[in-house]
């Protein structure tokens, strides 16, 4: 799937807060790389990060599967604010959710058709 061609918008939530200053790109390996700086997590607290991705209206890669995941703990970098020490990140032990894009485009011409039934 050509993620870069159809990528419209990426948002990240840290707990219930939307992350500001978000930067993202798709690298040569077709991986979505997301960067942000302004998230603070209090000592001995946990925060769940939720990434939402939307695609353009001309998306037409139906039937394909996509799964976003952090493959290795070293792919997520977090630094302690006071000392600059790198923090340990725990990745989920359960499987990441995979999504399949189902649907199609429906095109009608000016031919006289009394009824058109089509599933999305």
Secondary structure, 3 states (H helix, E strand, C coil): CCHHHHEEEEEEEECCEECCCCEEEECCCCCEEEECCCCCCCCCCCCCEEEEEEECCCCCCCCCEECCCCCCHHHCCCECCCCCCECCCCCCCCCCCCEECCCCCCCCCCCCCCCCCCCC
